[in-house]
Amino acid sequence: MTYWEIARLACYVLSAPALLYLALHNVRARLYSYAVFYGSLALLFSWYVLEISIGSTGVNTREYRVFGSPMVFAMTTALMLIVAGLWRAERRRHG
């Protein structure tokens, strides 16, 4: 494992619980598109931690990469819903 992989792993380990907290906070606030965005990002970062850990042992993770695609799709869809909502709110505010 290189130093860059270790640094990236540390960032993922620190970010995933914080993003999960944001997701749960947005569920309580009934902001579901934000919750899906933060939740899928937390899952994606958790998946990256697992993938880096598996990859550092020399195992080929190509077969396991299919798990990352649904998380990226959910995150992108939620982000587009957030942007659309912000755009609509901005148009309503300016007439």
GIRA-V527935 format. One line per field, one symbol per residue. psi: psi as a letter, one per 30 degrees, with the letter a starting at -180 (. if undefined). burial: + if it has 24 or more other C-alpha atoms within 12 Angstrom, else -. Layout:
psi=???
burial=???
This chain:
psi=kleeeeeeeeeeeeeeeeeeeeeeefeeghieeeeeeeeeeeeeeeeeeeeeeefffgkkgefffffeeeeeeeeeeeeeeeeeeeeeeeeeeg.
burial=--------+--++-++--++-+++-------+++++++++++++++++++++---------------+--++-++--++----------------
